[in-house]
Structure formats: structure tokens, C-alpha cells
Amino acid sequence: MRETQVIKAVKYQLLYAYLRDRFADRVVLTFDEIESVIGSALPHAARHEPAWWTTAASDSSEQSEAWTLANRRAEVHIAAQRVVFDREVVSSAHSAAAVVVRRR
């Protein structure tokens, strides 16, 4: 079982890198495009169960870490077979701190 978890982590790491490297605040991908990025088919649940795309803190999954670590949230549209990944908004206090750090 441990071996399967490692393979899945690598699989979704490719999605993480893709989302991390996109400049746009919104990235829209079809299920087929996600499969192209990860190099394999999405599981059946990804195409039929919206819960697969949730990002509950108490129930984080390897796939949800791909977009949360890339500072994005996922909104799935099962009927359209696509997912919208929006960049998480940084709080204004965080933004001010980031400006100060850049000036040093």
C-alpha cells in the first residue's frame, strides 16, 4: 500500500508544478488536460464525485495538496468535465509584509 501512495504523490506533483508555474490567477483545465499534465488517467471518482476535488483541512488528500501547495483552490464542473483553479488571495497584512521584504 505504501508504494501506491508514493506513486500517487509523484503523479499529483506534476499537477502541482504546472499550477505553481502558471502566471494567471485563474487556470481552467479539462479533465483530459489534467490527465495530459499528470501523464495518466484520473480515477473514476474525479470524473463523477465532486467531493474528490474538495480541500477540507481535516481530510486533505494527495490530489488536493497539488493545488493547495500551489496556492490555489479547485472548483470542479463535473458536467462540463473541467476544473477551475483560482489563486488564493493573500491577506492585506500579508501583502504589506511582502512589500517590506522586497524593499530590503
N, CA and C atoms as a LAMMPS dump frame, in Angstrom:
ITEM: TIMESTEP
0
ITEM: NUMBER OF ATOMS
312
ITEM: BOX BOUNDS ff ff ff
-5.0000000000000000e+02 5.0000000000000000e+02
-5.0000000000000000e+02 5.0000000000000000e+02
-5.0000000000000000e+02 5.0000000000000000e+02
ITEM: ATOMS id mol type element x y z
1 1 1 N 0.833 -1.202 0
2 1 2 C 0 0 0
3 1 3 C 0.87 1.256 0
4 2 1 N 1.95 1.247 0.72
5 2 2 C 2.844 2.401 0.804
6 2 3 C 3.37 2.783 -0.58
7 3 1 N 3.725 1.789 -1.385
8 3 2 C 4.243 2.032 -2.717
9 3 3 C 3.236 2.791 -3.583
10 4 1 N 1.959 2.452 -3.497
11 4 2 C 0.91 3.13 -4.252
12 4 3 C 0.833 4.596 -3.852
13 5 1 N 0.961 4.892 -2.567
14 5 2 C 0.895 6.276 -2.105
15 5 3 C 2.042 7.102 -2.679
16 6 1 N 3.221 6.527 -2.761
17 6 2 C 4.367 7.239 -3.315
18 6 3 C 4.121 7.551 -4.787
19 7 1 N 3.608 6.585 -5.544
20 7 2 C 3.327 6.795 -6.967
21 7 3 C 2.293 7.908 -7.135
22 8 1 N 1.246 7.904 -6.326
23 8 2 C 0.226 8.944 -6.433
24 8 3 C 0.813 10.306 -6.109
25 9 1 N 1.684 10.391 -5.125
26 9 2 C 2.283 11.674 -4.764
27 9 3 C 3.07 12.233 -5.945
28 10 1 N 3.825 11.406 -6.607
29 10 2 C 4.582 11.849 -7.78
30 10 3 C 3.623 12.268 -8.885
31 11 1 N 2.578 11.49 -9.069
32 11 2 C 1.579 11.773 -10.098
33 11 3 C 0.997 13.174 -9.926
34 12 1 N 0.596 13.514 -8.73
35 12 2 C -0.021 14.816 -8.491
36 12 3 C 1.007 15.927 -8.304
37 13 1 N 2.251 15.565 -8.111
38 13 2 C 3.305 16.568 -8.038
39 13 3 C 3.441 17.275 -9.388
40 14 1 N 3.193 16.57 -10.474
41 14 2 C 3.238 17.186 -11.795
42 14 3 C 2.142 18.239 -11.953
43 15 1 N 0.973 17.976 -11.386
44 15 2 C -0.11 18.964 -11.409
45 15 3 C 0.268 20.167 -10.55
46 16 1 N 0.862 19.908 -9.399
47 16 2 C 1.339 20.991 -8.531
48 16 3 C 2.303 21.904 -9.298
49 17 1 N 3.308 21.32 -9.941
50 17 2 C 4.302 22.117 -10.667
51 17 3 C 3.649 22.916 -11.79
52 18 1 N 2.721 22.309 -12.479
53 18 2 C 2.017 23.001 -13.563
54 18 3 C 1.273 24.217 -13.03
55 19 1 N 0.511 24.028 -11.957
56 19 2 C -0.276 25.13 -11.393
57 19 3 C 0.62 26.196 -10.767
58 20 1 N 1.668 25.768 -10.117
59 20 2 C 2.609 26.708 -9.489
60 20 3 C 3.239 27.622 -10.537
61 21 1 N 3.55 27.082 -11.697
62 21 2 C 4.274 27.82 -12.723
63 21 3 C 3.398 28.672 -13.63
64 22 1 N 2.085 28.632 -13.446
65 22 2 C 1.191 29.458 -14.254
66 22 3 C 1.117 30.859 -13.661
67 23 1 N 1.256 31.87 -14.501
68 23 2 C 1.202 33.259 -14.06
69 23 3 C -0.233 33.704 -13.771
70 24 1 N -1.181 33.195 -14.532
71 24 2 C -2.581 33.623 -14.409
72 24 3 C -3.151 33.269 -13.042
73 25 1 N -4.021 34.146 -12.543
74 25 2 C -4.695 33.878 -11.275
75 25 3 C -5.753 32.789 -11.419
76 26 1 N -6.233 32.572 -12.622
77 26 2 C -7.235 31.533 -12.877
78 26 3 C -6.719 30.622 -13.994
79 27 1 N -6.721 29.328 -13.698
80 27 2 C -6.323 28.323 -14.678
81 27 3 C -7.501 27.365 -14.825
82 28 1 N -7.973 27.205 -16.039
83 28 2 C -9.1 26.308 -16.313
84 28 3 C -8.564 25.137 -17.133
85 29 1 N -8.775 23.926 -16.614
86 29 2 C -8.3 22.724 -17.292
87 29 3 C -9.443 21.725 -17.429
88 30 1 N -9.52 21.096 -18.58
89 30 2 C -10.471 19.994 -18.738
90 30 3 C -9.874 18.763 -18.067
91 31 1 N -10.703 17.771 -17.834
92 31 2 C -10.204 16.526 -17.265
93 31 3 C -9.119 15.928 -18.171
94 32 1 N -9.328 15.993 -19.49
95 32 2 C -8.341 15.469 -20.428
96 32 3 C -7.013 16.221 -20.322
97 33 1 N -7.073 17.529 -20.142
98 33 2 C -5.843 18.312 -20
99 33 3 C -5.115 17.962 -18.7
100 34 1 N -5.863 17.74 -17.633
101 34 2 C -5.24 17.332 -16.364
102 34 3 C -4.563 15.98 -16.544
103 35 1 N -5.23 15.066 -17.232
104 35 2 C -4.631 13.759 -17.486
105 35 3 C -3.357 13.888 -18.308
106 36 1 N -3.333 14.818 -19.233
107 36 2 C -2.127 15.062 -20.019
108 36 3 C -0.995 15.579 -19.127
109 37 1 N -1.315 16.464 -18.207
110 37 2 C -0.313 17.018 -17.287
111 37 3 C 0.258 15.923 -16.386
112 38 1 N -0.608 15.093 -15.816
113 38 2 C -0.142 14.077 -14.868
114 38 3 C 0.358 12.805 -15.549
115 39 1 N 0.058 12.664 -16.832
116 39 2 C 0.568 11.524 -17.578
117 39 3 C -0.183 10.221 -17.369
118 40 1 N -1.379 10.298 -16.824
119 40 2 C -2.204 9.098 -16.644
120 40 3 C -3.654 9.504 -16.428
121 41 1 N -4.517 8.515 -16.416
122 41 2 C -5.952 8.781 -16.265
123 41 3 C -6.297 9.199 -14.84
124 42 1 N -7.262 10.091 -14.741
125 42 2 C -7.82 10.424 -13.433
126 42 3 C -8.631 9.244 -12.935
127 43 1 N -8.726 9.078 -11.627
128 43 2 C -9.569 7.989 -11.121
129 43 3 C -11.04 8.265 -11.42
130 44 1 N -11.843 7.224 -11.415
131 44 2 C -13.277 7.319 -11.686
132 44 3 C -13.927 8.378 -10.8
133 45 1 N -13.555 8.433 -9.538
134 45 2 C -14.148 9.388 -8.593
135 45 3 C -13.922 10.837 -9.029
136 46 1 N -12.803 11.133 -9.641
137 46 2 C -12.507 12.502 -10.077
138 46 3 C -13.486 12.977 -11.146
139 47 1 N -13.936 12.068 -11.967
140 47 2 C -14.853 12.411 -13.06
141 47 3 C -16.321 12.388 -12.652
142 48 1 N -16.626 11.783 -11.485
143 48 2 C -18.03 11.595 -11.111
144 48 3 C -18.411 12.087 -9.725
145 49 1 N -17.454 12.37 -8.875
146 49 2 C -17.749 12.759 -7.496
147 49 3 C -17.087 14.095 -7.158
148 50 1 N -17.868 15.161 -7.033
149 50 2 C -17.296 16.47 -6.705
150 50 3 C -16.462 16.457 -5.419
151 51 1 N -16.79 15.572 -4.496
152 51 2 C -16.051 15.512 -3.23
153 51 3 C -14.57 15.198 -3.441
154 52 1 N -14.234 14.548 -4.542
155 52 2 C -12.837 14.225 -4.827
156 52 3 C -11.998 15.499 -4.942
157 53 1 N -12.637 16.593 -5.324
158 53 2 C -11.949 17.852 -5.554
159 53 3 C -11.97 18.79 -4.34
160 54 1 N -12.538 18.354 -3.231
161 54 2 C -12.615 19.224 -2.06
162 54 3 C -11.263 19.346 -1.387
163 55 1 N -11.142 20.398 -0.585
164 55 2 C -9.877 20.702 0.073
165 55 3 C -10.075 20.883 1.567
166 56 1 N -10.865 20.049 2.192
167 56 2 C -11.101 20.157 3.631
168 56 3 C -9.793 19.928 4.385
169 57 1 N -9.474 20.836 5.304
170 57 2 C -8.215 20.751 6.05
171 57 3 C -8.101 19.447 6.827
172 58 1 N -9.207 18.971 7.352
173 58 2 C -9.167 17.74 8.148
174 58 3 C -9.067 16.492 7.278
175 59 1 N -9.303 16.635 5.995
176 59 2 C -9.323 15.48 5.102
177 59 3 C -8.517 15.766 3.846
178 60 1 N -7.312 16.341 4.015
179 60 2 C -6.527 16.667 2.832
180 60 3 C -6.068 15.381 2.159
181 61 1 N -6.01 15.421 0.864
182 61 2 C -5.628 14.266 0.074
183 61 3 C -4.411 14.629 -0.756
184 62 1 N -3.796 13.62 -1.326
185 62 2 C -2.616 13.887 -2.151
186 62 3 C -2.968 14.774 -3.332
187 63 1 N -4.137 14.534 -3.939
188 63 2 C -4.503 15.367 -5.078
189 63 3 C -4.79 16.798 -4.65
190 64 1 N -5.454 17.001 -3.519
191 64 2 C -5.768 18.372 -3.099
192 64 3 C -4.514 19.129 -2.692
193 65 1 N -3.498 18.417 -2.22
194 65 2 C -2.231 19.086 -1.9
195 65 3 C -1.597 19.679 -3.155
196 66 1 N -1.868 19.08 -4.314
197 66 2 C -1.298 19.593 -5.562
198 66 3 C -1.71 21.029 -5.804
199 67 1 N -2.981 21.351 -5.562
200 67 2 C -3.396 22.741 -5.803
201 67 3 C -3.264 23.605 -4.563
202 68 1 N -3.421 23.065 -3.372
203 68 2 C -3.29 23.914 -2.179
204 68 3 C -1.85 24.37 -1.989
205 69 1 N -0.877 23.492 -2.251
206 69 2 C 0.524 23.892 -2.14
207 69 3 C 0.906 24.889 -3.233
208 70 1 N 0.162 24.903 -4.319
209 70 2 C 0.374 25.881 -5.389
210 70 3 C -0.444 27.151 -5.135
211 71 1 N -1.006 27.263 -3.924
212 71 2 C -1.822 28.422 -3.507
213 71 3 C -3.049 28.621 -4.386
214 72 1 N -3.73 27.521 -4.646
215 72 2 C -4.949 27.583 -5.46
216 72 3 C -6.06 26.794 -4.787
217 73 1 N -7.271 27.104 -5.203
218 73 2 C -8.427 26.302 -4.787
219 73 3 C -9.078 25.777 -6.063
220 74 1 N -9.723 24.637 -5.93
221 74 2 C -10.315 23.986 -7.099
222 74 3 C -11.828 24.061 -7.039
223 75 1 N -12.417 24.344 -8.186
224 75 2 C -13.874 24.314 -8.341
225 75 3 C -14.171 23.437 -9.545
226 76 1 N -14.747 22.272 -9.276
227 76 2 C -14.989 21.313 -10.349
228 76 3 C -16.374 21.52 -10.955
229 77 1 N -16.453 21.285 -12.251
230 77 2 C -17.715 21.315 -13
231 77 3 C -17.821 19.958 -13.696
232 78 1 N -18.434 19.009 -12.997
233 78 2 C -18.492 17.624 -13.474
234 78 3 C -19.133 17.533 -14.862
235 79 1 N -20.275 18.183 -15.052
236 79 2 C -20.979 18.095 -16.341
237 79 3 C -20.127 18.632 -17.49
238 80 1 N -19.371 19.685 -17.245
239 80 2 C -18.513 20.277 -18.277
240 80 3 C -17.15 19.584 -18.359
241 81 1 N -16.862 18.699 -17.419
242 81 2 C -15.584 17.989 -17.354
243 81 3 C -14.4 18.947 -17.315
244 82 1 N -14.503 19.911 -16.397
245 82 2 C -13.399 20.857 -16.254
246 82 3 C -13.272 21.298 -14.796
247 83 1 N -12.105 21.843 -14.496
248 83 2 C -11.819 22.337 -13.147
249 83 3 C -11.228 23.731 -13.267
250 84 1 N -11.717 24.629 -12.43
251 84 2 C -11.183 25.983 -12.357
252 84 3 C -10.295 26.043 -11.119
253 85 1 N -9.042 26.394 -11.313
254 85 2 C -8.095 26.552 -10.217
255 85 3 C -7.827 28.039 -10.049
256 86 1 N -8.348 28.618 -8.978
257 86 2 C -8.143 30.041 -8.703
258 86 3 C -7.042 30.21 -7.67
259 87 1 N -6.202 31.216 -7.891
260 87 2 C -5.153 31.515 -6.932
261 87 3 C -5.792 32.03 -5.646
262 88 1 N -5.313 31.565 -4.509
263 88 2 C -5.803 32.036 -3.222
264 88 3 C -5.345 33.477 -3.026
265 89 1 N -6.231 34.303 -2.525
266 89 2 C -5.924 35.712 -2.306
267 89 3 C -5.117 35.848 -1.011
268 90 1 N -4.02 36.586 -1.098
269 90 2 C -3.187 36.833 0.071
270 90 3 C -3.809 37.968 0.865
271 91 1 N -3.858 37.824 2.179
272 91 2 C -4.454 38.874 3.015
273 91 3 C -3.666 40.168 2.88
274 92 1 N -4.31 41.303 3.161
275 92 2 C -3.648 42.6 3.021
276 92 3 C -2.48 42.727 3.985
277 93 1 N -2.568 42.142 5.168
278 93 2 C -1.453 42.176 6.121
279 93 3 C -0.268 41.421 5.548
280 94 1 N -0.546 40.299 4.906
281 94 2 C 0.493 39.521 4.261
282 94 3 C 1.109 40.303 3.103
283 95 1 N 0.269 40.992 2.338
284 95 2 C 0.748 41.772 1.2
285 95 3 C 1.68 42.882 1.66
286 96 1 N 1.322 43.565 2.737
287 96 2 C 2.158 44.641 3.265
288 96 3 C 3.505 44.094 3.704
289 97 1 N 3.508 42.948 4.347
290 97 2 C 4.752 42.328 4.793
291 97 3 C 5.604 41.942 3.595
292 98 1 N 4.966 41.479 2.54
293 98 2 C 5.691 41.08 1.335
294 98 3 C 6.355 42.283 0.69
295 99 1 N 5.69 43.43 0.704
296 99 2 C 6.268 44.653 0.131
297 99 3 C 7.487 45.066 0.932
298 100 1 N 7.388 45.014 2.246
299 100 2 C 8.518 45.391 3.107
300 100 3 C 9.697 44.481 2.846
301 101 1 N 9.462 43.208 2.712
302 101 2 C 10.557 42.264 2.459
303 101 3 C 11.227 42.565 1.133
304 102 1 N 10.453 42.902 0.125
305 102 2 C 11.032 43.194 -1.207
306 102 3 C 11.886 44.455 -1.204
307 103 1 N 11.589 45.386 -0.339
308 103 2 C 12.342 46.65 -0.316
309 103 3 C 13.706 46.5 0.337
310 104 1 N 13.91 45.486 1.129
311 104 2 C 15.182 45.332 1.85
312 104 3 C 16.3 44.904 0.976
